[in-house]
Amino acid sequence: MNDPVTQDPAGNDAGLDKVMAACTDKLPPPTAWSAFPGYPGSLALAVIDAIWSVGIRYTTTEGVVARYTAYRRMTGDDAAHDTVTDLLRSYASLGGAEGFIDRIGTRHRVSTQPGAALKGAAVQQAATALRDLGIDTAEQFRTAQDTERGALAATACHHRPRHHHTGQDPVHPG
């Protein structure tokens, strides 16, 4: 359907042309763009990112990841290499999902539907499902891709983790 408000006299979409011109003017060329680096050594961070980043500003997710990383540093550990077992131990030491949410997470929910789970509870559930399938590390997650175990993991978690803004898999970017 043609909208005379957004089309110029030649029938071109003037609004789209303005957006494209602004992008060309303000952004570097696509060849200079960098891919989301992901968390190739940390399945824990990938799970947190994959669930927290859906439906909210990514800066909120970055804050959760930063607080988790700082918490792990305070305990003498390195979140960049955390397994889902490490993540679940952190949940346990913080008093479960509510403690994790209060100390590290936010009270955002996985959807706007009434009664939707808190993202902190969803991360714990996904981590538990992965661990129960024998997928504890980022390497095990990558190895399970395109296998029956990987399909079970995707079903258990309801989706394969994808970075909210790029659509990339945070465990094996690129």
Residue, then its C-alpha position, 0 to 999 in steps of 0.5 A: m500500500n502506498d503512503p503518500v506521506t512517506q513517498d516522494p513524487a517519484g513514488n520512492d519511500a522518502g522515510l526509508d531513504k532518510v534512514m539509509a542516508a543517516c546510517t551511511d553518514k553516521l555508521p562506519p562501513p559494514t566491513a568495519w563492524s565487529a561481531f559480538p565476541g560472545y563467551p566462548g569459554s563460559l557457558a554460564l555467561a552465555v546462558i545469562d546473556a541469552i535469557w536476560s537480553v530478550g526484550i530489554r535494553y542490552t545495557t541491562t544485560e551487560g549490568v547483570v553480566a558485570r555483576y556476576t563477573a564481579y561476584r565471581r571475582m570476589t569469590g576468587d573465580d573467573a566467570a570467563h571460564d564458568t560452567v553451568t555447575d559454577l553458575l548453579r553453585s553461585y545460585a546456591s551460595l546466594g540463596g537460590a533464584e531470589g538471592f541471585i536476582d537480589r544480588i546480581g540480576t533484575r526483576h525482569r520477566v521472560s515475557t509480558q504475559p501475566g505470571a511469566a517467570l523471572k529471568g533469574a529463575a529462567v537462567q537457573q532452570a536452563a542451567t539445570a537442564l543443560r547440566d542434567l543433559g551432561i552439558d556443563t562447559a561451552e565446549q560441550f555445548r558446541t560439541a552437542q550442536d547438531t546432535e540428539r543431545g543438542a536437540l534435547a538441550a534446545t528443547a529443554c531450554h526452549h531455544r538455543p541461546r542467541h545474542h539479542h542484538t546480533g542473532q549470534d550464538p554467544v557460545h560460538p560467535g562469528 
